[in-house]
Structures are given as C-alpha cells and as structure tokens.
Amino acid sequence: MIDHVSIPVNDFARAAAFYDAVLATLGYRRLKEREGAIGFGFEPGFPPEFWILQRENDRAASAGIGLHISFRAESREQVHRFHQAALAHGGTDAGAPGSRPHYTAGFYGAFAFDPEGFKIEAVVREALPNR
C-alpha cells in the first residue's frame, strides 16, 4: 500500500491554489503545512496522502518522467467537479469525464495536466465498493 505521494513544483503558490481548488472537489483539505510543503488528506490526525513540495535544487521540476497520480472519487459528480476545477484553475484537459471500460469494468474517470504539467486523474470504480 502507498502511504503518500509528493511532487516537486516550480511555482509553489500557483500549485497550492490549484490543488486547494481541485482536491476540495474530492473532500481533501490541507492537513499539514510548513515552509515549501503542503500535505493534503481527508481527516485531521491522519497523515497527509498527497504533498506538493517547492523544488529543492536548481533543476526545474518536470513532469516529463510520465508521472500520473490518480485520486479516488466517490461518484461521477465528483469526477466532473474535479475536472471542471482543474480546468478553471490553470490545468489543461487530458481526458474528459467518461466511462473507460477498456481500463476496468465500472471505471469512470477524468484526466488533467496541472499547471506544472503533471497528469492527475479522478476515478470512481463503480464495480467496487467505495472507501
């Protein structure tokens, strides 16, 4: 099981505003903050599951490695809100909300590139029970 994921960002303020808006559609909120780092999760008292970090060296953060992060949604409505929020806050479309049965049965998801170019997704797996 994965405990958490973190990504480096070049423009920390822009990334923070983007993820505040986009992850809120799925019920995430800021759980921890320190200089150059924000951790997002669901419940206070539990460790954050997703972090953005101000890059630490003189090399630019790059999405070119093919990184793809998928966030679990609880409904098709959440998938749509996630995608709309991503586009409204500086992201670009990487796949509109829709069924993708060629991935797995009951797969309904949407994809976007964040302002840094990282590919993110929201998915509800309707053939499986929620959380």
Backbone as CSV, one residue per row, in Angstrom:
resi,resn,N_x,N_y,N_z,CA_x,CA_y,CA_z,C_x,C_y,C_z
1,MET,0.836,-1.188,0.000,0.000,0.000,0.000,0.874,1.241,0.000
2,ILE,0.406,2.268,-0.634,1.130,3.535,-0.682,0.704,4.388,0.504
3,ASP,1.680,4.955,1.192,1.402,5.819,2.335,1.131,7.248,1.883
4,HIS,1.968,7.765,0.978,1.774,9.115,0.472,2.566,9.305,-0.819
5,VAL,2.227,10.368,-1.545,2.906,10.746,-2.774,3.241,12.220,-2.658
6,SER,4.414,12.606,-3.130,4.762,14.024,-3.170,5.320,14.356,-4.544
7,ILE,5.045,15.583,-4.974,5.575,16.051,-6.252,6.270,17.382,-6.042
8,PRO,7.364,17.611,-6.770,8.033,18.915,-6.704,7.337,19.889,-7.637
9,VAL,7.292,21.154,-7.244,6.675,22.173,-8.083,7.603,23.374,-8.198
10,ASN,7.542,24.042,-9.326,8.350,25.235,-9.554,7.692,26.481,-8.981
11,ASP,6.390,26.596,-9.144,5.640,27.759,-8.665,4.740,27.292,-7.520
12,PHE,5.253,27.401,-6.314,4.578,26.851,-5.143,3.209,27.495,-4.906
13,ALA,3.121,28.810,-5.004,1.841,29.497,-4.756,0.795,29.075,-5.778
14,ARG,1.176,28.992,-7.038,0.233,28.587,-8.089,-0.218,27.150,-7.860
15,ALA,0.707,26.259,-7.530,0.361,24.853,-7.285,-0.552,24.728,-6.066
16,ALA,-0.285,25.500,-5.024,-1.115,25.445,-3.817,-2.555,25.863,-4.139
17,ALA,-2.723,26.954,-4.877,-4.068,27.415,-5.242,-4.769,26.378,-6.120
18,PHE,-4.042,25.785,-7.063,-4.616,24.776,-7.950,-5.096,23.570,-7.144
19,TYR,-4.236,23.004,-6.306,-4.607,21.796,-5.569,-5.632,22.069,-4.463
20,ASP,-5.621,23.265,-3.868,-6.691,23.607,-2.922,-8.052,23.467,-3.600
21,ALA,-8.191,24.031,-4.791,-9.471,24.019,-5.501,-9.820,22.637,-6.041
22,VAL,-8.867,21.987,-6.668,-9.144,20.711,-7.335,-9.385,19.594,-6.331
23,LEU,-8.546,19.479,-5.325,-8.700,18.378,-4.368,-9.900,18.576,-3.447
24,ALA,-10.330,19.815,-3.256,-11.527,20.059,-2.443,-12.750,19.377,-3.051
25,THR,-12.773,19.215,-4.366,-13.913,18.561,-5.014,-14.030,17.098,-4.617
26,LEU,-12.940,16.523,-4.095,-12.930,15.119,-3.681,-12.943,14.959,-2.162
27,GLY,-13.005,16.077,-1.446,-13.045,16.021,0.012,-11.690,16.163,0.692
28,TYR,-10.633,16.397,-0.082,-9.307,16.617,0.508,-9.230,18.033,1.066
29,ARG,-8.361,18.217,2.053,-8.071,19.546,2.575,-6.633,19.557,3.080
30,ARG,-6.125,20.748,3.309,-4.766,20.867,3.844,-4.751,20.317,5.269
31,LEU,-3.862,19.365,5.513,-3.719,18.821,6.861,-2.427,19.273,7.530
32,LYS,-1.396,19.513,6.734,-0.114,19.961,7.284,0.501,20.973,6.341
33,GLU,1.152,21.957,6.939,1.867,22.954,6.158,3.164,23.293,6.868
34,ARG,4.175,23.465,6.073,5.442,24.005,6.555,6.047,24.751,5.369
35,GLU,7.088,25.495,5.590,7.663,26.269,4.504,8.016,25.352,3.334
36,GLY,7.447,25.664,2.184,7.747,24.894,0.984,7.080,23.541,0.894
37,ALA,6.070,23.269,1.731,5.392,21.968,1.682,3.960,22.087,2.187
38,ILE,3.049,21.436,1.473,1.646,21.338,1.900,1.224,19.891,1.732
39,GLY,0.639,19.332,2.795,0.133,17.964,2.754,-1.377,17.956,2.767
40,PHE,-1.979,17.245,1.827,-3.435,17.147,1.699,-3.909,15.760,2.115
41,GLY,-5.066,15.710,2.753,-5.658,14.438,3.142,-7.117,14.647,3.488
42,PHE,-7.703,13.632,4.136,-9.129,13.673,4.449,-9.428,14.015,5.899
43,GLU,-8.674,13.427,6.814,-9.047,13.538,8.216,-7.905,14.089,9.064
44,PRO,-8.184,15.152,9.831,-7.172,15.632,10.770,-6.760,14.499,11.711
45,GLY,-5.513,14.482,12.062,-5.000,13.429,12.935,-4.408,12.265,12.163
46,PHE,-4.675,12.215,10.852,-4.086,11.192,10.000,-3.046,11.843,9.100
47,PRO,-2.035,11.103,8.689,-1.011,11.705,7.825,-1.584,12.103,6.468
48,PRO,-1.085,13.191,5.901,-1.490,13.563,4.547,-1.114,12.464,3.549
49,GLU,-1.920,12.357,2.519,-1.694,11.342,1.494,-1.008,11.910,0.259
50,PHE,-1.138,13.225,0.063,-0.579,13.865,-1.127,0.087,15.168,-0.712
51,TRP,1.314,15.373,-1.187,2.098,16.558,-0.842,2.540,17.289,-2.104
52,ILE,2.585,18.620,-2.029,3.322,19.407,-3.006,4.511,20.005,-2.263
53,LEU,5.655,20.018,-2.938,6.900,20.490,-2.342,7.576,21.480,-3.275
54,GLN,8.010,22.603,-2.726,8.826,23.515,-3.522,10.096,22.761,-3.901
55,ARG,10.456,22.780,-5.169,11.656,22.031,-5.580,12.856,22.487,-4.763
56,GLU,13.773,21.560,-4.537,14.861,21.810,-3.589,16.198,22.136,-4.225
57,ASN,16.327,22.042,-5.533,17.616,22.315,-6.149,17.427,23.220,-7.355
58,ASP,18.480,23.434,-8.098,18.381,24.357,-9.229,17.845,23.699,-10.496
59,ARG,17.493,22.439,-10.425,16.881,21.767,-11.567,15.375,21.976,-11.522
60,ALA,14.793,22.303,-12.646,13.348,22.539,-12.695,12.591,21.243,-12.438
61,ALA,11.487,21.360,-11.708,10.577,20.231,-11.558,10.022,19.911,-12.934
62,SER,9.913,18.642,-13.248,9.496,18.257,-14.588,8.524,17.100,-14.553
63,ALA,7.484,17.218,-15.335,6.508,16.133,-15.440,6.896,15.146,-16.526
64,GLY,7.998,15.377,-17.204,8.405,14.565,-18.337,8.720,13.118,-18.021
65,ILE,8.761,12.776,-16.744,9.063,11.385,-16.382,7.850,10.484,-16.532
66,GLY,6.698,11.050,-16.885,5.492,10.257,-17.082,4.696,10.019,-15.819
67,LEU,4.948,10.808,-14.790,4.227,10.664,-13.535,2.736,10.846,-13.757
68,HIS,1.949,10.013,-13.123,0.484,10.061,-13.235,-0.055,9.711,-11.858
69,ILE,-0.859,10.602,-11.298,-1.423,10.378,-9.970,-2.937,10.324,-10.094
70,SER,-3.526,9.272,-9.550,-4.967,9.089,-9.610,-5.556,9.238,-8.214
71,PHE,-6.587,10.076,-8.108,-7.288,10.295,-6.855,-8.640,9.596,-6.934
72,ARG,-9.010,8.903,-5.870,-10.281,8.178,-5.838,-11.433,9.138,-5.601
73,ALA,-12.445,9.031,-6.441,-13.687,9.788,-6.286,-14.769,8.829,-5.801
74,GLU,-15.822,9.399,-5.256,-16.927,8.588,-4.757,-18.117,8.570,-5.705
75,SER,-18.096,9.430,-6.728,-19.229,9.497,-7.646,-18.795,10.110,-8.968
76,ARG,-19.632,9.930,-9.973,-19.399,10.581,-11.257,-19.443,12.102,-11.091
77,GLU,-20.316,12.578,-10.231,-20.414,14.021,-9.987,-19.083,14.572,-9.477
78,GLN,-18.428,13.859,-8.556,-17.121,14.311,-8.073,-16.091,14.320,-9.201
79,VAL,-16.131,13.324,-10.068,-15.209,13.279,-11.204,-15.398,14.527,-12.070
80,HIS,-16.633,14.880,-12.345,-16.924,16.072,-13.158,-16.449,17.341,-12.461
81,ARG,-16.721,17.470,-11.157,-16.297,18.673,-10.418,-14.775,18.783,-10.400
82,PHE,-14.084,17.664,-10.214,-12.616,17.616,-10.227,-12.098,18.159,-11.568
83,HIS,-12.626,17.638,-12.659,-12.177,18.039,-13.993,-12.470,19.515,-14.248
84,GLN,-13.674,19.969,-13.895,-14.031,21.375,-14.079,-13.126,22.289,-13.260
85,ALA,-12.860,21.912,-12.013,-11.996,22.729,-11.155,-10.577,22.775,-11.707
86,ALA,-10.085,21.654,-12.206,-8.736,21.627,-12.776,-8.630,22.611,-13.940
87,LEU,-9.601,22.587,-14.839,-9.565,23.481,-16.000,-9.760,24.938,-15.591
88,ALA,-10.568,25.189,-14.569,-10.838,26.556,-14.116,-9.666,27.168,-13.364
89,HIS,-8.737,26.337,-12.895,-7.641,26.839,-12.065,-6.267,26.630,-12.699
90,GLY,-6.220,26.648,-14.017,-4.938,26.640,-14.707,-4.488,25.300,-15.241
91,GLY,-5.286,24.267,-15.061,-4.948,22.968,-15.632,-5.408,22.876,-17.076
92,THR,-4.975,21.839,-17.767,-5.407,21.600,-19.138,-5.985,20.199,-19.248
93,ASP,-6.893,20.039,-20.174,-7.589,18.763,-20.357,-6.635,17.674,-20.829
94,ALA,-6.774,16.516,-20.217,-6.018,15.332,-20.644,-6.960,14.143,-20.816
95,GLY,-8.256,14.395,-20.784,-9.254,13.343,-20.943,-10.524,13.696,-20.200
96,ALA,-11.564,14.023,-20.934,-12.838,14.449,-20.333,-13.463,13.333,-19.511
97,PRO,-14.341,13.686,-18.566,-15.025,12.667,-17.776,-15.753,11.672,-18.676
98,GLY,-15.623,10.403,-18.333,-16.316,9.389,-19.102,-15.970,7.986,-18.652
99,SER,-16.754,7.049,-19.157,-16.511,5.630,-18.888,-15.327,5.162,-19.721
100,ARG,-14.532,4.299,-19.127,-13.402,3.707,-19.830,-13.352,2.212,-19.499
101,PRO,-14.326,1.454,-20.035,-14.400,0.030,-19.707,-13.185,-0.768,-20.183
102,HIS,-12.420,-0.197,-21.122,-11.208,-0.879,-21.575,-10.114,-0.845,-20.507
103,TYR,-10.247,0.023,-19.491,-9.322,0.012,-18.350,-9.737,-1.101,-17.388
104,THR,-10.933,-0.967,-16.824,-11.534,-1.997,-15.973,-13.037,-1.779,-15.955
105,ALA,-13.769,-2.805,-15.595,-15.221,-2.679,-15.505,-15.578,-1.611,-14.473
106,GLY,-16.544,-0.772,-14.814,-17.014,0.242,-13.889,-16.115,1.452,-13.733
107,PHE,-15.105,1.613,-14.583,-14.158,2.726,-14.489,-14.782,3.972,-15.101
108,TYR,-14.894,5.034,-14.301,-15.379,6.324,-14.778,-14.410,7.371,-14.270
109,GLY,-13.718,8.061,-15.168,-12.687,8.980,-14.726,-12.513,10.180,-15.634
110,ALA,-11.661,11.098,-15.187,-11.286,12.283,-15.948,-9.826,12.586,-15.659
111,PHE,-9.155,13.183,-16.636,-7.732,13.458,-16.551,-7.451,14.923,-16.849
112,ALA,-6.427,15.472,-16.196,-5.986,16.840,-16.464,-4.486,16.915,-16.206
113,PHE,-3.863,17.889,-16.830,-2.486,18.240,-16.502,-2.543,19.431,-15.564
114,ASP,-1.814,19.365,-14.443,-1.774,20.508,-13.534,-0.906,21.605,-14.147
115,PRO,-0.824,22.787,-13.535,-0.040,23.875,-14.130,1.443,23.549,-14.320
116,GLU,1.971,22.554,-13.616,3.372,22.154,-13.777,3.537,21.105,-14.872
117,GLY,2.409,20.551,-15.347,2.455,19.535,-16.392,2.304,18.109,-15.902
118,PHE,2.070,17.917,-14.587,1.861,16.579,-14.057,0.443,16.120,-14.393
119,LYS,0.297,14.859,-14.768,-1.015,14.319,-15.121,-1.701,13.800,-13.868
120,ILE,-2.913,14.308,-13.634,-3.698,13.873,-12.487,-5.038,13.341,-12.987
121,GLU,-5.666,12.556,-12.157,-6.905,11.890,-12.538,-7.804,11.765,-11.326
122,ALA,-9.104,11.774,-11.578,-10.086,11.374,-10.570,-10.844,10.203,-11.165
123,VAL,-11.042,9.159,-10.362,-11.732,7.968,-10.858,-12.672,7.421,-9.797
124,VAL,-13.845,7.015,-10.245,-14.741,6.227,-9.415,-14.813,4.867,-10.092
125,ARG,-14.630,3.833,-9.293,-14.699,2.465,-9.815,-16.034,1.895,-9.365
126,GLU,-17.014,2.035,-10.237,-18.386,1.727,-9.875,-18.630,0.250,-9.623
127,ALA,-17.739,-0.603,-10.070,-17.895,-2.040,-9.833,-17.339,-2.449,-8.466
128,LEU,-16.691,-1.506,-7.767,-16.100,-1.786,-6.457,-16.784,-0.936,-5.391
129,PRO,-16.771,-1.390,-4.128,-17.342,-0.561,-3.053,-16.448,0.672,-2.833
130,ASN,-17.070,1.784,-2.411,-16.298,2.985,-2.072,-15.480,2.734,-0.819
131,ARG,-14.527,3.630,-0.575,-13.612,3.571,0.569,-14.071,2.615,1.605
